[in-house]
Amino acid sequence: MVDCRYPYEFNGGHIEGAINIYRQKELRDFMKEHRYKKDHTRNIVIFHCEFSSKRGPNL
């Protein structure tokens, strides 16, 4: 679960286990790092942004 909110929003409360990524460069780095797994399982990324119709979809 990727929480796309700004850090102060994330620190105010977030879904358990979520990580906070709100910049496109950070997201690209995260996706590159988690692109392949040796056991061939899938990575499913869910984007969460509480009230924004822009930040989540833009990432």
mmCIF file of the N, C-alpha and C atoms, coordinates in Angstrom:
data_MODEL
# 
_entry.id   MODEL 
# 
loop_
_atom_site.group_PDB 
_atom_site.id 
_atom_site.type_symbol 
_atom_site.label_atom_id 
_atom_site.label_alt_id 
_atom_site.label_comp_id 
_atom_site.label_asym_id 
_atom_site.label_entity_id 
_atom_site.label_seq_id 
_atom_site.pdbx_PDB_ins_code 
_atom_site.Cartn_x 
_atom_site.Cartn_y 
_atom_site.Cartn_z 
_atom_site.occupancy 
_atom_site.B_iso_or_equiv 
_atom_site.pdbx_formal_charge 
_atom_site.auth_seq_id 
_atom_site.auth_comp_id 
_atom_site.auth_asym_id 
_atom_site.auth_atom_id 
_atom_site.pdbx_PDB_model_num 
ATOM 1   N N  . MET A 1 1  ? 0.856  -1.165  0.000   1.00 0.00 ? 1  MET A N  1 
ATOM 2   C CA . MET A 1 1  ? 0.000  0.000   0.000   1.00 0.00 ? 1  MET A CA 1 
ATOM 3   C C  . MET A 1 1  ? 0.901  1.227   0.000   1.00 0.00 ? 1  MET A C  1 
ATOM 4   N N  . VAL A 1 2  ? 0.723  2.078   -0.982  1.00 0.00 ? 2  VAL A N  1 
ATOM 5   C CA . VAL A 1 2  ? 1.481  3.319   -1.078  1.00 0.00 ? 2  VAL A CA 1 
ATOM 6   C C  . VAL A 1 2  ? 0.539  4.460   -0.714  1.00 0.00 ? 2  VAL A C  1 
ATOM 7   N N  . ASP A 1 3  ? 0.859  5.151   0.338   1.00 0.00 ? 3  ASP A N  1 
ATOM 8   C CA . ASP A 1 3  ? 0.090  6.312   0.775   1.00 0.00 ? 3  ASP A CA 1 
ATOM 9   C C  . ASP A 1 3  ? 0.708  7.535   0.108   1.00 0.00 ? 3  ASP A C  1 
ATOM 10  N N  . CYS A 1 4  ? -0.038 8.175   -0.783  1.00 0.00 ? 4  CYS A N  1 
ATOM 11  C CA . CYS A 1 4  ? 0.474  9.287   -1.595  1.00 0.00 ? 4  CYS A CA 1 
ATOM 12  C C  . CYS A 1 4  ? 0.336  10.638  -0.916  1.00 0.00 ? 4  CYS A C  1 
ATOM 13  N N  . ARG A 1 5  ? -0.138 10.653  0.296   1.00 0.00 ? 5  ARG A N  1 
ATOM 14  C CA . ARG A 1 5  ? -0.333 11.932  0.973   1.00 0.00 ? 5  ARG A CA 1 
ATOM 15  C C  . ARG A 1 5  ? 1.001  12.506  1.415   1.00 0.00 ? 5  ARG A C  1 
ATOM 16  N N  . TYR A 1 6  ? 0.977  13.793  1.726   1.00 0.00 ? 6  TYR A N  1 
ATOM 17  C CA . TYR A 1 6  ? 2.188  14.452  2.212   1.00 0.00 ? 6  TYR A CA 1 
ATOM 18  C C  . TYR A 1 6  ? 2.588  13.869  3.566   1.00 0.00 ? 6  TYR A C  1 
ATOM 19  N N  . PRO A 1 7  ? 3.872  13.940  3.905   1.00 0.00 ? 7  PRO A N  1 
ATOM 20  C CA . PRO A 1 7  ? 4.348  13.334  5.152   1.00 0.00 ? 7  PRO A CA 1 
ATOM 21  C C  . PRO A 1 7  ? 3.580  13.783  6.397   1.00 0.00 ? 7  PRO A C  1 
ATOM 22  N N  . TYR A 1 8  ? 3.226  15.054  6.493   1.00 0.00 ? 8  TYR A N  1 
ATOM 23  C CA . TYR A 1 8  ? 2.500  15.482  7.694   1.00 0.00 ? 8  TYR A CA 1 
ATOM 24  C C  . TYR A 1 8  ? 1.116  14.825  7.763   1.00 0.00 ? 8  TYR A C  1 
ATOM 25  N N  . GLU A 1 9  ? 0.509  14.533  6.616   1.00 0.00 ? 9  GLU A N  1 
ATOM 26  C CA . GLU A 1 9  ? -0.770 13.831  6.599   1.00 0.00 ? 9  GLU A CA 1 
ATOM 27  C C  . GLU A 1 9  ? -0.573 12.367  6.990   1.00 0.00 ? 9  GLU A C  1 
ATOM 28  N N  . PHE A 1 10 ? 0.454  11.747  6.407   1.00 0.00 ? 10 PHE A N  1 
ATOM 29  C CA . PHE A 1 10 ? 0.776  10.352  6.699   1.00 0.00 ? 10 PHE A CA 1 
ATOM 30  C C  . PHE A 1 10 ? 1.089  10.170  8.184   1.00 0.00 ? 10 PHE A C  1 
ATOM 31  N N  . ASN A 1 11 ? 1.886  11.089  8.745   1.00 0.00 ? 11 ASN A N  1 
ATOM 32  C CA . ASN A 1 11 ? 2.271  10.990  10.152  1.00 0.00 ? 11 ASN A CA 1 
ATOM 33  C C  . ASN A 1 11 ? 1.096  11.214  11.090  1.00 0.00 ? 11 ASN A C  1 
ATOM 34  N N  . GLY A 1 12 ? 0.052  11.848  10.601  1.00 0.00 ? 12 GLY A N  1 
ATOM 35  C CA . GLY A 1 12 ? -1.140 12.064  11.408  1.00 0.00 ? 12 GLY A CA 1 
ATOM 36  C C  . GLY A 1 12 ? -1.991 10.811  11.533  1.00 0.00 ? 12 GLY A C  1 
ATOM 37  N N  . GLY A 1 13 ? -1.692 9.798   10.761  1.00 0.00 ? 13 GLY A N  1 
ATOM 38  C CA . GLY A 1 13 ? -2.411 8.530   10.799  1.00 0.00 ? 13 GLY A CA 1 
ATOM 39  C C  . GLY A 1 13 ? -2.454 7.915   9.419   1.00 0.00 ? 13 GLY A C  1 
ATOM 40  N N  . HIS A 1 14 ? -2.220 6.615   9.355   1.00 0.00 ? 14 HIS A N  1 
ATOM 41  C CA . HIS A 1 14 ? -2.196 5.929   8.069   1.00 0.00 ? 14 HIS A CA 1 
ATOM 42  C C  . HIS A 1 14 ? -2.592 4.471   8.237   1.00 0.00 ? 14 HIS A C  1 
ATOM 43  N N  . ILE A 1 15 ? -2.831 3.819   7.126   1.00 0.00 ? 15 ILE A N  1 
ATOM 44  C CA . ILE A 1 15 ? -3.182 2.405   7.119   1.00 0.00 ? 15 ILE A CA 1 
ATOM 45  C C  . ILE A 1 15 ? -1.960 1.602   7.554   1.00 0.00 ? 15 ILE A C  1 
ATOM 46  N N  . GLU A 1 16 ? -2.174 0.663   8.442   1.00 0.00 ? 16 GLU A N  1 
ATOM 47  C CA . GLU A 1 16 ? -1.079 -0.149  8.967   1.00 0.00 ? 16 GLU A CA 1 
ATOM 48  C C  . GLU A 1 16 ? -0.360 -0.860  7.821   1.00 0.00 ? 16 GLU A C  1 
ATOM 49  N N  . GLY A 1 17 ? 0.952  -0.742  7.797   1.00 0.00 ? 17 GLY A N  1 
ATOM 50  C CA . GLY A 1 17 ? 1.778  -1.383  6.782   1.00 0.00 ? 17 GLY A CA 1 
ATOM 51  C C  . GLY A 1 17 ? 2.013  -0.543  5.538   1.00 0.00 ? 17 GLY A C  1 
ATOM 52  N N  . ALA A 1 18 ? 1.338  0.592   5.434   1.00 0.00 ? 18 ALA A N  1 
ATOM 53  C CA . ALA A 1 18 ? 1.511  1.458   4.269   1.00 0.00 ? 18 ALA A CA 1 
ATOM 54  C C  . ALA A 1 18 ? 2.869  2.156   4.321   1.00 0.00 ? 18 ALA A C  1 
ATOM 55  N N  . ILE A 1 19 ? 3.377  2.481   3.141   1.00 0.00 ? 19 ILE A N  1 
ATOM 56  C CA . ILE A 1 19 ? 4.590  3.283   3.061   1.00 0.00 ? 19 ILE A CA 1 
ATOM 57  C C  . ILE A 1 19 ? 4.214  4.631   2.463   1.00 0.00 ? 19 ILE A C  1 
ATOM 58  N N  . ASN A 1 20 ? 4.965  5.648   2.803   1.00 0.00 ? 20 ASN A N  1 
ATOM 59  C CA . ASN A 1 20 ? 4.662  6.998   2.354   1.00 0.00 ? 20 ASN A CA 1 
ATOM 60  C C  . ASN A 1 20 ? 5.574  7.379   1.195   1.00 0.00 ? 20 ASN A C  1 
ATOM 61  N N  . ILE A 1 21 ? 4.987  7.482   0.012   1.00 0.00 ? 21 ILE A N  1 
ATOM 62  C CA . ILE A 1 21 ? 5.702  7.944   -1.178  1.00 0.00 ? 21 ILE A CA 1 
ATOM 63  C C  . ILE A 1 21 ? 4.816  8.994   -1.828  1.00 0.00 ? 21 ILE A C  1 
ATOM 64  N N  . TYR A 1 22 ? 5.323  10.206  -1.949  1.00 0.00 ? 22 TYR A N  1 
ATOM 65  C CA . TYR A 1 22 ? 4.501  11.262  -2.515  1.00 0.00 ? 22 TYR A CA 1 
ATOM 66  C C  . TYR A 1 22 ? 5.190  12.002  -3.658  1.00 0.00 ? 22 TYR A C  1 
ATOM 67  N N  . ARG A 1 23 ? 6.371  11.564  -4.030  1.00 0.00 ? 23 ARG A N  1 
ATOM 68  C CA . ARG A 1 23 ? 7.094  12.167  -5.157  1.00 0.00 ? 23 ARG A CA 1 
ATOM 69  C C  . ARG A 1 23 ? 7.307  11.108  -6.232  1.00 0.00 ? 23 ARG A C  1 
ATOM 70  N N  . GLN A 1 24 ? 7.230  11.534  -7.493  1.00 0.00 ? 24 GLN A N  1 
ATOM 71  C CA . GLN A 1 24 ? 7.363  10.583  -8.597  1.00 0.00 ? 24 GLN A CA 1 
ATOM 72  C C  . GLN A 1 24 ? 8.727  9.906   -8.631  1.00 0.00 ? 24 GLN A C  1 
ATOM 73  N N  . LYS A 1 25 ? 9.808  10.619  -8.308  1.00 0.00 ? 25 LYS A N  1 
ATOM 74  C CA . LYS A 1 25 ? 11.133 10.005  -8.316  1.00 0.00 ? 25 LYS A CA 1 
ATOM 75  C C  . LYS A 1 25 ? 11.219 8.890   -7.274  1.00 0.00 ? 25 LYS A C  1 
ATOM 76  N N  . GLU A 1 26 ? 10.683 9.130   -6.089  1.00 0.00 ? 26 GLU A N  1 
ATOM 77  C CA . GLU A 1 26 ? 10.680 8.099   -5.041  1.00 0.00 ? 26 GLU A CA 1 
ATOM 78  C C  . GLU A 1 26 ? 9.885  6.883   -5.501  1.00 0.00 ? 26 GLU A C  1 
ATOM 79  N N  . LEU A 1 27 ? 8.779  7.120   -6.188  1.00 0.00 ? 27 LEU A N  1 
ATOM 80  C CA . LEU A 1 27 ? 7.965  6.010   -6.679  1.00 0.00 ? 27 LEU A CA 1 
ATOM 81  C C  . LEU A 1 27 ? 8.718  5.213   -7.743  1.00 0.00 ? 27 LEU A C  1 
ATOM 82  N N  . ARG A 1 28 ? 9.388  5.904   -8.663  1.00 0.00 ? 28 ARG A N  1 
ATOM 83  C CA . ARG A 1 28 ? 10.178 5.196   -9.686  1.00 0.00 ? 28 ARG A CA 1 
ATOM 84  C C  . ARG A 1 28 ? 11.249 4.330   -9.037  1.00 0.00 ? 28 ARG A C  1 
ATOM 85  N N  . ASP A 1 29 ? 11.949 4.875   -8.042  1.00 0.00 ? 29 ASP A N  1 
ATOM 86  C CA . ASP A 1 29 ? 12.985 4.108   -7.341  1.00 0.00 ? 29 ASP A CA 1 
ATOM 87  C C  . ASP A 1 29 ? 12.384 2.889   -6.649  1.00 0.00 ? 29 ASP A C  1 
ATOM 88  N N  . PHE A 1 30 ? 11.255 3.076   -5.999  1.00 0.00 ? 30 PHE A N  1 
ATOM 89  C CA . PHE A 1 30 ? 10.579 1.975   -5.315  1.00 0.00 ? 30 PHE A CA 1 
ATOM 90  C C  . PHE A 1 30 ? 10.178 0.885   -6.305  1.00 0.00 ? 30 PHE A C  1 
ATOM 91  N N  . MET A 1 31 ? 9.615  1.288   -7.439  1.00 0.00 ? 31 MET A N  1 
ATOM 92  C CA . MET A 1 31 ? 9.158  0.309   -8.434  1.00 0.00 ? 31 MET A CA 1 
ATOM 93  C C  . MET A 1 31 ? 10.342 -0.455  -9.038  1.00 0.00 ? 31 MET A C  1 
ATOM 94  N N  . LYS A 1 32 ? 11.444 0.236   -9.290  1.00 0.00 ? 32 LYS A N  1 
ATOM 95  C CA . LYS A 1 32 ? 12.627 -0.445  -9.827  1.00 0.00 ? 32 LYS A CA 1 
ATOM 96  C C  . LYS A 1 32 ? 13.161 -1.464  -8.826  1.00 0.00 ? 32 LYS A C  1 
ATOM 97  N N  . GLU A 1 33 ? 13.176 -1.080  -7.569  1.00 0.00 ? 33 GLU A N  1 
ATOM 98  C CA . GLU A 1 33 ? 13.700 -1.954  -6.520  1.00 0.00 ? 33 GLU A CA 1 
ATOM 99  C C  . GLU A 1 33 ? 12.842 -3.197  -6.328  1.00 0.00 ? 33 GLU A C  1 
ATOM 100 N N  . HIS A 1 34 ? 11.546 -3.091  -6.553  1.00 0.00 ? 34 HIS A N  1 
ATOM 101 C CA . HIS A 1 34 ? 10.629 -4.197  -6.297  1.00 0.00 ? 34 HIS A CA 1 
ATOM 102 C C  . HIS A 1 34 ? 10.058 -4.800  -7.579  1.00 0.00 ? 34 HIS A C  1 
ATOM 103 N N  . ARG A 1 35 ? 10.741 -4.597  -8.692  1.00 0.00 ? 35 ARG A N  1 
ATOM 104 C CA . ARG A 1 35 ? 10.214 -5.049  -9.977  1.00 0.00 ? 35 ARG A CA 1 
ATOM 105 C C  . ARG A 1 35 ? 10.158 -6.569  -10.087 1.00 0.00 ? 35 ARG A C  1 
ATOM 106 N N  . TYR A 1 36 ? 11.209 -7.235  -9.724  1.00 0.00 ? 36 TYR A N  1 
ATOM 107 C CA . TYR A 1 36 ? 11.286 -8.689  -9.907  1.00 0.00 ? 36 TYR A CA 1 
ATOM 108 C C  . TYR A 1 36 ? 11.505 -9.397  -8.584  1.00 0.00 ? 36 TYR A C  1 
ATOM 109 N N  . LYS A 1 37 ? 10.871 -10.553 -8.452  1.00 0.00 ? 37 LYS A N  1 
ATOM 110 C CA . LYS A 1 37 ? 11.092 -11.412 -7.298  1.00 0.00 ? 37 LYS A CA 1 
ATOM 111 C C  . LYS A 1 37 ? 11.581 -12.758 -7.800  1.00 0.00 ? 37 LYS A C  1 
ATOM 112 N N  . LYS A 1 38 ? 12.461 -13.370 -7.043  1.00 0.00 ? 38 LYS A N  1 
ATOM 113 C CA . LYS A 1 38 ? 13.020 -14.655 -7.460  1.00 0.00 ? 38 LYS A CA 1 
ATOM 114 C C  . LYS A 1 38 ? 11.972 -15.760 -7.480  1.00 0.00 ? 38 LYS A C  1 
ATOM 115 N N  . ASP A 1 39 ? 10.956 -15.651 -6.623  1.00 0.00 ? 39 ASP A N  1 
ATOM 116 C CA . ASP A 1 39 ? 9.941  -16.704 -6.578  1.00 0.00 ? 39 ASP A CA 1 
ATOM 117 C C  . ASP A 1 39 ? 8.798  -16.449 -7.574  1.00 0.00 ? 39 ASP A C  1 
ATOM 118 N N  . HIS A 1 40 ? 8.930  -15.435 -8.415  1.00 0.00 ? 40 HIS A N  1 
ATOM 119 C CA . HIS A 1 40 ? 7.984  -15.107 -9.479  1.00 0.00 ? 40 HIS A CA 1 
ATOM 120 C C  . HIS A 1 40 ? 6.585  -14.746 -8.981  1.00 0.00 ? 40 HIS A C  1 
ATOM 121 N N  . THR A 1 41 ? 6.468  -14.322 -7.744  1.00 0.00 ? 41 THR A N  1 
ATOM 122 C CA . THR A 1 41 ? 5.176  -13.849 -7.271  1.00 0.00 ? 41 THR A CA 1 
ATOM 123 C C  . THR A 1 41 ? 4.945  -12.442 -7.772  1.00 0.00 ? 41 THR A C  1 
ATOM 124 N N  . ARG A 1 42 ? 3.720  -12.030 -7.793  1.00 0.00 ? 42 ARG A N  1 
ATOM 125 C CA . ARG A 1 42 ? 3.370  -10.699 -8.283  1.00 0.00 ? 42 ARG A CA 1 
ATOM 126 C C  . ARG A 1 42 ? 3.453  -9.668  -7.172  1.00 0.00 ? 42 ARG A C  1 
ATOM 127 N N  . ASN A 1 43 ? 3.782  -8.455  -7.558  1.00 0.00 ? 43 ASN A N  1 
ATOM 128 C CA . ASN A 1 43 ? 3.701  -7.311  -6.666  1.00 0.00 ? 43 ASN A CA 1 
ATOM 129 C C  . ASN A 1 43 ? 2.477  -6.511  -7.077  1.00 0.00 ? 43 ASN A C  1 
ATOM 130 N N  . ILE A 1 44 ? 1.571  -6.302  -6.159  1.00 0.00 ? 44 ILE A N  1 
ATOM 131 C CA . ILE A 1 44 ? 0.393  -5.488  -6.428  1.00 0.00 ? 44 ILE A CA 1 
ATOM 132 C C  . ILE A 1 44 ? 0.523  -4.233  -5.590  1.00 0.00 ? 44 ILE A C  1 
ATOM 133 N N  . VAL A 1 45 ? 0.480  -3.089  -6.265  1.00 0.00 ? 45 VAL A N  1 
ATOM 134 C CA . VAL A 1 45 ? 0.652  -1.810  -5.585  1.00 0.00 ? 45 VAL A CA 1 
ATOM 135 C C  . VAL A 1 45 ? -0.701 -1.108  -5.565  1.00 0.00 ? 45 VAL A C  1 
ATOM 136 N N  . ILE A 1 46 ? -1.123 -0.701  -4.387  1.00 0.00 ? 46 ILE A N  1 
ATOM 137 C CA . ILE A 1 46 ? -2.373 0.033   -4.213  1.00 0.00 ? 46 ILE A CA 1 
ATOM 138 C C  . ILE A 1 46 ? -2.012 1.433   -3.762  1.00 0.00 ? 46 ILE A C  1 
ATOM 139 N N  . PHE A 1 47 ? -2.538 2.425   -4.460  1.00 0.00 ? 47 PHE A N  1 
ATOM 140 C CA . PHE A 1 47 ? -2.273 3.824   -4.124  1.00 0.00 ? 47 PHE A CA 1 
ATOM 141 C C  . PHE A 1 47 ? -3.440 4.364   -3.307  1.00 0.00 ? 47 PHE A C  1 
ATOM 142 N N  . HIS A 1 48 ? -3.086 5.045   -2.219  1.00 0.00 ? 48 HIS A N  1 
ATOM 143 C CA . HIS A 1 48 ? -4.101 5.624   -1.351  1.00 0.00 ? 48 HIS A CA 1 
ATOM 144 C C  . HIS A 1 48 ? -3.829 7.106   -1.161  1.00 0.00 ? 48 HIS A C  1 
ATOM 145 N N  . CYS A 1 49 ? -4.865 7.894   -1.359  1.00 0.00 ? 49 CYS A N  1 
ATOM 146 C CA . CYS A 1 49 ? -4.810 9.311   -1.035  1.00 0.00 ? 49 CYS A CA 1 
ATOM 147 C C  . CYS A 1 49 ? -6.217 9.684   -0.591  1.00 0.00 ? 49 CYS A C  1 
ATOM 148 N N  . GLU A 1 50 ? -6.360 10.032  0.644   1.00 0.00 ? 50 GLU A N  1 
ATOM 149 C CA . GLU A 1 50 ? -7.665 10.150  1.287   1.00 0.00 ? 50 GLU A CA 1 
ATOM 150 C C  . GLU A 1 50 ? -8.705 10.959  0.526   1.00 0.00 ? 50 GLU A C  1 
ATOM 151 N N  . PHE A 1 51 ? -8.424 12.205  0.219   1.00 0.00 ? 51 PHE A N  1 
ATOM 152 C CA . PHE A 1 51 ? -9.442 13.043  -0.411  1.00 0.00 ? 51 PHE A CA 1 
ATOM 153 C C  . PHE A 1 51 ? -9.017 13.623  -1.756  1.00 0.00 ? 51 PHE A C  1 
ATOM 154 N N  . SER A 1 52 ? -7.871 13.243  -2.256  1.00 0.00 ? 52 SER A N  1 
ATOM 155 C CA . SER A 1 52 ? -7.353 13.855  -3.475  1.00 0.00 ? 52 SER A CA 1 
ATOM 156 C C  . SER A 1 52 ? -7.720 13.024  -4.701  1.00 0.00 ? 52 SER A C  1 
ATOM 157 N N  . SER A 1 53 ? -8.216 13.689  -5.695  1.00 0.00 ? 53 SER A N  1 
ATOM 158 C CA . SER A 1 53 ? -8.464 13.013  -6.969  1.00 0.00 ? 53 SER A CA 1 
ATOM 159 C C  . SER A 1 53 ? -7.295 13.258  -7.915  1.00 0.00 ? 53 SER A C  1 
ATOM 160 N N  . LYS A 1 54 ? -6.220 13.884  -7.418  1.00 0.00 ? 54 LYS A N  1 
ATOM 161 C CA . LYS A 1 54 ? -5.055 14.186  -8.250  1.00 0.00 ? 54 LYS A CA 1 
ATOM 162 C C  . LYS A 1 54 ? -3.818 13.411  -7.856  1.00 0.00 ? 54 LYS A C  1 
ATOM 163 N N  . ARG A 1 55 ? -3.432 13.461  -6.580  1.00 0.00 ? 55 ARG A N  1 
ATOM 164 C CA . ARG A 1 55 ? -2.138 12.882  -6.181  1.00 0.00 ? 55 ARG A CA 1 
ATOM 165 C C  . ARG A 1 55 ? -2.055 11.389  -6.447  1.00 0.00 ? 55 ARG A C  1 
ATOM 166 N N  . GLY A 1 56 ? -3.023 10.616  -5.988  1.00 0.00 ? 56 GLY A N  1 
ATOM 167 C CA . GLY A 1 56 ? -3.004 9.173   -6.220  1.00 0.00 ? 56 GLY A CA 1 
ATOM 168 C C  . GLY A 1 56 ? -2.972 8.824   -7.700  1.00 0.00 ? 56 GLY A C  1 
ATOM 169 N N  . PRO A 1 57 ? -3.926 9.333   -8.482  1.00 0.00 ? 57 PRO A N  1 
ATOM 170 C CA . PRO A 1 57 ? -3.922 9.026   -9.909  1.00 0.00 ? 57 PRO A CA 1 
ATOM 171 C C  . PRO A 1 57 ? -2.680 9.529   -10.641 1.00 0.00 ? 57 PRO A C  1 
ATOM 172 N N  . ASN A 1 58 ? -2.137 10.671  -10.222 1.00 0.00 ? 58 ASN A N  1 
ATOM 173 C CA . ASN A 1 58 ? -0.940 11.189  -10.879 1.00 0.00 ? 58 ASN A CA 1 
ATOM 174 C C  . ASN A 1 58 ? 0.283  10.308  -10.657 1.00 0.00 ? 58 ASN A C  1 
ATOM 175 N N  . LEU A 1 59 ? 0.408  9.719   -9.480  1.00 0.00 ? 59 LEU A N  1 
ATOM 176 C CA . LEU A 1 59 ? 1.541  8.831   -9.242  1.00 0.00 ? 59 LEU A CA 1 
ATOM 177 C C  . LEU A 1 59 ? 1.346  7.553   -10.024 1.00 0.00 ? 59 LEU A C  1 
# 
